[in-house]
Amino acid sequence: MNSKKLSSLLAGVAVLFSVTGTAQASSYPSHPIRIIVPYQAGGSTDTVIRRFAEMVSPKLGQPIIIENKGGAGATMGAREIAKAKPDGYTLAIIPSPVFRLPHIQNAGYDPLKDFTYIMMLSGYTLGVAVKADSPYKTWEDFVTAAKSRTKEITYGTASVGSASNVMMEQIAEHYGVKWTHVPYQGETGVIQAVMGDFVDAYAGSSTIVPMVESGKMRVLVTWGEKRSAIYPGTPTLHELASEIPPVYAPFGIAAPKGIPGDVMTKLTSVFEEVVKSPQFAEILQKYGQEPVYLNSADYAAYAEKTFAEEAEIVKQLGLASN
């Protein structure tokens, strides 16, 4: 075969692959999409994402399957997409521990190299709550008891290295007190521990809303910049100690690195339409979450900044394993 014929053949093959790739992208999605939620079913994040999926599914024309994978400090979704095929069919919720755990131990992923950040969706209403009949009626009561050291004060969170765990240790450092962290596999386990008097307090998200509304638990303090719409009578920690910065622990959704541009465009377009809708805002409010939207570029910049900040926090609190 002469060089002219060979060049013509190669050009034809290139065109074929180009057309095939375009057809694949334009037909996306052709089968169900999986979103990994790194928490147990039934929590506030799981519930919000299931509602989000219900709104997204008809716009994409395919079912959205929610797969709960708790444990590993809420990083199972990150671990999964770090090794998944970048075809847009495996996505994951990325909570704040994803940026912290690699500074503590080998996490099995690199948050700056392994993900394509699609968008930030929401932020948690975090805080501390106790059983309704607890002797700690206010946040000041809780801190005073810790300062007195007449008994060991315990608090539970969904995992070691969670936003709630880190925040509680930063608060302890600020007040010059000590309390004992008891990690559980998910926030449901923490709630059960509080109700069973195994720990003094719950530190976590708005998963406790039903328990508070039924009068079984009481929120002592929240950690946001302003009072939560679901707990308007509860002070923020920033109100009580202005030098402690607010915390809202946002989360978003990401895909494996290398997702095709056309697929990314389709996902961001549909997701943005849903996230900015009044219906989704109502869902967030109902489950005690704040609207914290960032587009792909801004979310990636946030990830880089947060990853660097978490390194300093881990070092400051001595959380890194040797």
C-alpha positions in Angstrom: 0.0 0.0 0.0 1.5 3.4 -1.0 1.7 6.3 1.4 -1.1 8.1 -0.2 -3.6 5.3 0.3 -2.4 4.7 3.8 -2.9 8.4 4.7 -6.4 8.2 3.2 -7.2 5.1 5.2 -6.0 6.5 8.5 -8.0 9.7 7.9 -11.1 7.6 7.3 -10.5 5.7 10.6 -10.0 9.0 12.5 -13.3 10.3 11.1 -15.1 7.0 12.1 -13.8 7.3 15.7 -14.7 10.9 15.8 -18.3 10.3 14.7 -18.6 7.3 17.0 -17.4 9.3 20.0 -19.8 12.1 19.2 -22.7 9.7 18.9 -21.9 8.1 22.2 -21.7 11.5 23.9 -24.9 12.7 22.4 -26.8 9.6 23.4 -25.7 10.0 27.0 -27.2 8.7 29.2 -28.3 5.4 27.6 -28.6 3.5 30.9 -29.1 4.2 34.7 -26.7 6.5 36.5 -25.3 5.6 39.9 -24.8 8.2 42.7 -22.9 6.9 45.7 -23.9 8.4 49.0 -21.2 7.7 51.6 -23.7 7.5 54.5 -26.3 5.0 55.7 -29.8 5.2 54.3 -32.3 7.4 56.1 -30.1 10.4 57.1 -30.6 13.9 55.9 -28.0 13.7 53.1 -29.4 10.4 51.8 -32.9 11.8 51.8 -32.0 15.1 50.1 -30.0 13.3 47.4 -32.9 10.8 46.7 -35.2 13.8 46.2 -32.6 15.4 44.0 -32.4 12.2 42.0 -36.1 12.1 41.6 -36.0 15.6 40.0 -33.0 14.9 37.8 -34.1 11.5 36.4 -36.9 12.7 34.1 -34.7 15.5 32.7 -31.9 13.0 31.8 -34.4 10.3 30.7 -32.8 7.5 32.8 -33.2 6.2 36.4 -30.8 7.6 39.0 -29.8 4.8 41.4 -28.7 5.8 44.9 -26.2 3.5 46.4 -25.5 3.9 50.1 -21.9 3.0 51.2 -21.2 4.2 54.7 -18.0 3.8 56.7 -14.4 4.8 56.0 -15.0 8.3 57.4 -17.7 9.1 54.8 -15.1 8.6 52.0 -16.5 5.5 50.3 -17.9 7.5 47.4 -14.6 9.2 46.8 -12.8 5.8 46.8 -15.3 4.4 44.3 -15.0 7.2 41.7 -11.2 7.3 42.0 -11.2 3.9 40.3 -14.4 4.1 38.3 -14.6 4.5 34.5 -15.0 8.2 33.6 -18.1 7.7 31.5 -20.6 9.7 33.6 -22.4 6.7 34.9 -20.7 6.6 38.4 -21.0 9.8 40.5 -20.5 10.4 44.2 -21.4 12.8 47.0 -18.2 14.5 48.3 -18.5 15.6 52.0 -15.8 17.5 53.8 -14.0 14.4 55.3 -12.9 13.6 51.8 -10.5 16.5 52.0 -9.3 15.6 55.5 -8.7 11.9 55.5 -5.7 11.8 53.1 -3.9 14.0 55.7 -4.6 11.4 58.4 -4.0 8.1 56.6 -3.7 6.5 53.2 -7.2 7.2 51.8 -6.9 5.5 48.5 -7.5 8.6 46.4 -6.1 12.1 45.8 -8.9 14.8 45.9 -6.9 17.1 43.6 -6.1 14.5 40.9 -8.8 11.8 40.9 -12.1 13.7 40.6 -14.0 16.0 38.3 -16.0 18.4 40.5 -19.4 18.9 39.0 -21.0 21.3 41.5 -21.5 22.0 45.2 -25.1 21.3 46.2 -25.7 22.1 49.9 -24.3 22.6 53.4 -25.3 20.9 56.6 -26.9 22.5 59.6 -24.4 21.2 62.2 -24.6 21.4 65.9 -24.9 19.7 69.3 -28.0 18.1 70.8 -28.8 16.1 73.9 -31.6 13.9 75.1 -34.7 15.9 76.2 -34.2 14.9 79.9 -30.5 15.7 79.9 -29.2 17.9 82.8 -27.6 20.1 80.2 -30.3 22.6 79.3 -28.1 25.1 77.5 -24.7 25.1 75.7 -23.3 26.9 78.7 -24.4 24.1 81.0 -22.6 21.6 78.7 -19.3 23.6 78.6 -19.5 24.3 82.4 -19.8 20.6 83.1 -16.8 19.8 80.9 -14.8 22.5 82.7 -15.7 21.1 86.1 -14.3 17.7 85.2 -16.6 16.1 87.8 -17.5 13.5 85.2 -16.4 12.5 81.8 -18.4 14.2 79.1 -18.9 12.1 75.9 -20.2 13.0 72.5 -20.9 10.8 69.5 -20.4 11.5 65.8 -20.9 9.5 62.6 -17.2 8.8 62.2 -13.6 9.6 63.2 -12.4 12.7 61.3 -15.9 13.9 60.4 -16.6 17.6 60.3 -18.4 17.2 63.7 -15.5 15.4 65.3 -13.0 18.0 64.1 -15.3 20.9 65.2 -15.8 19.5 68.6 -12.1 19.1 69.2 -11.5 22.7 68.0 -14.2 23.9 70.4 -12.7 22.0 73.2 -9.3 23.6 72.5 -11.0 27.0 72.5 -12.7 26.5 75.8 -9.8 24.7 77.4 -11.9 21.6 78.1 -11.7 17.9 77.4 -14.5 15.6 76.3 -14.4 12.1 74.9 -15.3 11.3 71.3 -17.2 8.1 70.6 -17.5 7.3 66.8 -20.4 5.3 65.4 -21.3 3.9 61.9 -23.6 6.7 60.9 -25.7 9.3 62.6 -28.5 6.9 63.4 -26.2 5.0 65.6 -25.3 8.2 67.5 -28.9 9.1 68.0 -29.6 5.6 69.4 -26.6 6.0 71.7 -27.8 9.4 73.0 -31.3 8.0 73.6 -29.9 5.0 75.4 -27.7 7.2 77.7 -24.5 5.7 76.3 -23.1 9.2 75.3 -24.0 12.6 76.6 -24.4 14.4 73.3 -24.9 14.2 69.6 -22.7 16.2 67.3 -23.8 16.1 63.7 -26.3 17.3 61.1 -30.0 17.8 60.9 -30.8 14.0 60.9 -32.1 14.6 64.4 -35.0 16.9 63.2 -37.7 14.3 63.8 -36.3 13.6 67.3 -36.3 17.3 68.1 -39.8 17.9 66.7 -41.2 15.0 68.7 -39.6 16.4 71.9 -37.2 13.6 72.4 -34.0 15.6 71.9 -33.0 19.2 72.4 -30.5 21.2 70.3 -28.0 23.2 72.4 -26.2 25.1 69.7 -25.7 25.2 66.0 -22.5 26.1 64.1 -23.7 28.1 61.2 -23.2 31.8 60.4 -26.9 32.5 61.3 -29.6 30.8 63.2 -31.1 27.8 61.5 -34.6 28.1 60.1 -35.5 24.8 61.7 -34.1 25.8 65.1 -34.8 29.5 65.3 -34.7 29.5 69.1 -31.3 27.9 69.3 -28.2 30.2 69.4 -25.3 29.7 67.1 -21.8 29.1 68.5 -20.7 32.2 66.7 -23.2 34.2 68.8 -21.9 32.8 72.0 -18.2 32.9 71.1 -17.7 35.3 68.2 -14.0 34.3 67.8 -15.1 30.8 66.7 -15.8 30.9 62.9 -19.0 29.5 61.6 -19.0 26.0 60.1 -21.5 24.7 57.5 -19.6 21.7 56.0 -20.8 21.8 52.4 -21.0 18.8 50.2 -21.2 18.4 46.4 -21.2 15.9 43.6 -18.2 14.7 41.6 -17.3 12.2 38.8 -14.1 10.4 38.0 -11.3 12.4 36.4 -11.5 12.4 32.6 -15.3 12.6 32.1 -16.0 13.6 28.5 -16.7 17.3 28.0 -20.2 16.7 26.4 -21.2 14.5 29.2 -20.0 17.0 31.8 -21.9 19.8 30.0 -25.2 17.8 30.0 -24.8 16.9 33.7 -24.0 20.4 34.9 -26.9 21.9 32.8 -29.5 19.5 34.3 -28.1 19.6 37.8 -27.9 23.4 37.9 -31.5 23.6 36.7 -32.6 21.4 39.6 -30.4 22.9 42.3 -31.5 26.4 41.5 -35.2 25.5 41.5 -37.6 26.7 44.2 -38.7 23.0 44.7 -35.1 22.0 45.6 -34.8 25.0 48.0 -37.9 23.8 49.8 -36.4 20.3 50.1 -33.2 21.7 51.6 -35.2 23.8 54.1 -37.3 20.8 55.1 -34.3 18.7 56.0 -32.3 21.5 57.6 -29.7 22.1 55.0 -28.5 25.4 53.5 -28.3 26.1 49.8 -24.6 26.4 49.0 -24.2 26.3 45.2 -20.8 26.5 43.4 -20.3 25.7 39.7 -17.7 23.2 38.5 -14.7 25.7 38.3 -15.5 27.3 41.7 -16.0 23.9 43.3 -12.6 22.7 42.1 -11.0 25.9 43.5 -12.8 25.3 46.8 -11.5 21.7 46.8 -7.9 22.9 46.4 -8.2 25.5 49.1 -10.0 23.2 51.5 -7.5 20.4 51.0 -4.7 22.7 52.0 -6.6 24.1 55.0 -7.4 20.6 56.3 -3.7 19.7 56.3 -3.2 22.5 58.9 -6.2 21.5 61.0 -5.0 17.9 61.1 -1.6 19.0 62.1 -2.9 21.4 64.7 -5.2 18.7 66.3 -2.6 15.9 66.1 -5.0 13.7 64.1 -2.4 12.3 61.6 -1.5 8.6 62.1 2.2 7.9 62.6 
